[in-house]
Amino acid sequence: MVTPSDRWTALSERPLDLGAVHSFLADDRAGGTCVFVGTSRRWTDGVETDLLTYEAYSEMAEAELARLAEVAADRWDAARVVVLHRLGAVPPPQASVVVGVACAHRGAAFEAARWLIDTLKESTPIWKTEHPAHA
């Protein structure tokens, strides 16, 4: 039986704890776990970036993260789902977003994680600003 405690969604101004994500996703109902970590990158199209900053319409973004977790859990029969996103300053190579899914089978876990990150990027009111390095 899946419960609300099997979902972890949050916005955070602190670094995302990938060890805690893996621990949360560990579940004896799941034979496949897939985690995607999006990181701030130093270089984009030849331009060096010192820092990324993220801001959000927090109330709407938190509600959307929770909605996405529920849709993924229902659609792929996921035992556990994680959807976390950083706010504020995120220097390279820190994680800015993490999605994770634990499902009975690996195929469902891969599909759900891919759907989560793609849909999150399209539907969640979170905005990124790149701060280029100065010469």
C-alpha positions in Angstrom: 0.0 0.0 0.0 1.3 3.4 -1.0 0.9 6.3 1.5 1.7 10.0 1.4 4.8 9.3 3.5 6.1 7.5 0.4 6.4 10.9 -1.4 9.1 13.5 -0.7 8.8 16.8 -2.4 10.4 20.1 -1.5 12.1 23.3 -2.4 15.3 24.0 -0.5 17.9 26.7 -0.2 20.3 24.2 1.2 22.3 21.7 -0.8 20.4 18.6 -1.8 21.4 15.4 0.2 21.8 12.7 -2.4 22.5 10.1 0.3 19.2 10.9 2.0 17.4 10.6 -1.4 18.8 7.1 -1.9 17.9 6.1 1.7 14.4 7.4 1.2 13.9 5.5 -2.0 15.1 2.1 -0.5 11.9 0.0 -0.3 11.4 -3.7 -0.3 8.5 -3.3 -2.8 10.9 -2.0 -5.4 13.2 -3.9 -7.7 14.2 -0.8 -9.7 15.2 2.6 -8.5 16.1 5.5 -10.8 17.5 8.8 -9.7 18.2 11.8 -12.0 20.4 14.6 -10.6 20.5 17.9 -12.5 23.6 19.9 -11.7 24.8 23.5 -12.3 27.3 23.3 -15.1 30.3 25.6 -15.5 30.1 25.9 -19.3 27.1 26.5 -21.6 27.6 27.1 -25.3 31.1 28.3 -24.7 30.1 30.8 -21.9 31.6 30.2 -18.4 29.1 30.4 -15.6 30.2 31.1 -12.0 26.8 30.7 -10.4 23.2 29.8 -11.1 20.4 31.3 -9.0 16.9 29.9 -8.9 13.7 31.6 -7.7 10.2 30.3 -7.7 6.6 31.1 -7.0 7.0 28.9 -4.0 3.4 28.1 -3.1 2.6 27.1 -6.7 5.9 25.3 -7.2 5.5 23.2 -4.1 2.0 22.3 -5.1 3.2 21.3 -8.6 6.0 19.2 -7.2 3.5 17.3 -5.0 1.1 16.9 -8.0 3.9 15.5 -10.2 4.9 13.0 -7.5 1.3 11.8 -7.2 0.9 11.5 -11.0 4.1 9.5 -11.3 3.2 7.3 -8.4 -0.2 6.5 -9.9 0.9 6.1 -13.5 3.9 3.9 -12.8 2.7 2.3 -9.6 5.8 3.7 -7.8 6.5 2.6 -4.2 8.4 5.9 -3.5 8.9 9.2 -5.3 11.3 12.1 -4.7 11.1 15.5 -6.4 13.4 18.2 -4.9 14.6 21.5 -6.3 17.1 24.1 -5.1 16.3 27.8 -4.7 18.8 30.6 -4.3 22.5 30.3 -5.3 23.7 27.0 -6.7 27.4 27.0 -7.8 28.8 24.4 -10.2 28.8 21.4 -9.8 26.1 21.3 -7.1 22.8 19.6 -7.6 19.9 21.9 -8.5 17.2 19.3 -9.0 16.7 15.6 -8.0 14.0 13.3 -9.1 13.9 9.7 -8.0 11.5 6.8 -8.3 11.4 3.3 -6.8 9.2 0.9 -8.7 8.7 -2.9 -8.9 10.5 -3.0 -12.2 13.4 -0.9 -13.7 11.5 0.0 -16.9 8.8 1.8 -15.0 11.4 3.5 -12.8 13.3 4.8 -15.8 10.1 6.0 -17.5 8.8 7.7 -14.4 12.0 9.5 -13.7 12.3 10.8 -17.3 8.7 11.9 -17.2 9.2 13.7 -13.9 12.2 15.8 -14.9 10.8 16.6 -18.3 7.4 17.6 -17.0 8.9 19.5 -14.0 11.0 21.7 -16.3 7.8 22.5 -18.4 5.2 23.0 -15.7 6.8 24.2 -12.5 7.1 28.0 -11.8 10.9 27.9 -11.1 13.2 30.3 -12.9 17.0 30.1 -13.4 19.4 33.0 -13.9 23.0 32.3 -15.1 25.7 34.5 -13.7 28.6 34.5 -16.2 32.2 34.5 -15.0 33.9 37.9 -15.3 37.2 38.3 -17.2 
